[in-house]
Amino acid sequence: MNLNGMIAELKRMSDRELRELAAQYGVELSSGEVRKLRPLLDEVSFSFLWTGVPEPFIRKVESIIGPERTRRIMEQYL
């Protein structure tokens, strides 16, 4: 599946399904956090793979889940 297909699939998932998926990767999210993070899916770009995740995007994630959890995710998965 390509990146756009994966993002489309994530958008179709319920909040509960997204929470369960995140938990499989060791990321615990509340329903409120999932709802706040969901609009950021529209900002994910294929260019992240080559240029890295832009600071403004990271700051948006930090404002939702906090800097410590964001840092752990970035270190573990990116």
C-alpha positions as CSV (number, residue, x, y, z in Angstrom):
1,M,0.0,0.0,0.0
2,N,1.3,3.5,-0.8
3,L,1.5,6.3,1.6
4,N,-1.7,8.0,0.3
5,G,-3.6,4.7,0.6
6,M,-2.4,4.2,4.1
7,I,-3.4,7.7,5.1
8,A,-6.8,7.2,3.5
9,E,-7.2,3.9,5.4
10,L,-6.3,5.7,8.7
11,K,-8.9,8.4,8.0
12,R,-11.6,5.7,7.6
13,M,-10.8,4.1,10.9
14,S,-12.9,4.9,14.0
15,D,-11.3,6.6,17.0
16,R,-11.3,3.3,18.8
17,E,-9.6,1.5,15.9
18,L,-6.9,4.2,15.7
19,R,-6.3,4.0,19.5
20,E,-5.9,0.2,19.2
21,L,-3.5,0.6,16.3
22,A,-1.4,3.1,18.1
23,A,-1.4,0.8,21.2
24,Q,0.0,-2.0,19.0
25,Y,3.0,0.3,18.5
26,G,3.3,1.2,22.2
27,V,1.6,4.6,21.8
28,E,-1.3,5.1,24.2
29,L,-3.7,7.8,23.0
30,S,-6.9,9.0,24.5
31,S,-10.0,9.5,22.3
32,G,-9.6,13.2,22.6
33,E,-6.0,13.0,21.4
34,V,-7.0,10.9,18.4
35,R,-9.7,13.5,17.5
36,K,-7.1,16.3,17.7
37,L,-4.5,14.4,15.8
38,R,-6.8,13.2,13.0
39,P,-6.7,16.6,11.0
40,L,-2.9,16.3,10.9
41,L,-3.3,13.3,8.6
42,D,-4.1,15.9,5.9
43,E,-0.7,17.4,6.4
44,V,1.4,14.3,6.1
45,S,3.5,14.4,2.9
46,F,5.5,11.9,1.0
47,S,8.4,14.4,1.2
48,F,8.6,13.6,5.0
49,L,10.4,10.4,3.9
50,W,13.3,12.4,2.3
51,T,13.4,15.6,4.2
52,G,12.2,14.5,7.6
53,V,9.2,15.6,9.6
54,P,9.0,19.4,9.5
55,E,9.4,21.3,12.9
56,P,6.0,23.0,12.6
57,F,4.3,19.6,12.2
58,I,6.2,18.2,15.2
59,R,5.2,21.3,17.3
60,K,1.5,20.6,16.4
61,V,1.9,17.0,17.6
62,E,3.6,18.2,20.8
63,S,0.8,20.6,21.5
64,I,-1.6,17.6,21.5
65,I,0.3,14.7,23.1
66,G,3.1,16.6,24.8
67,P,6.9,16.9,24.1
68,E,8.0,13.8,25.9
69,R,5.7,11.4,24.2
70,T,6.4,13.1,20.8
71,R,10.1,12.8,21.4
72,R,9.8,9.1,22.2
73,I,7.7,8.4,19.1
74,M,10.2,10.4,16.9
75,E,13.1,8.5,18.3
76,Q,11.5,5.1,18.0
77,Y,9.7,5.3,14.7
78,L,11.4,8.1,12.6
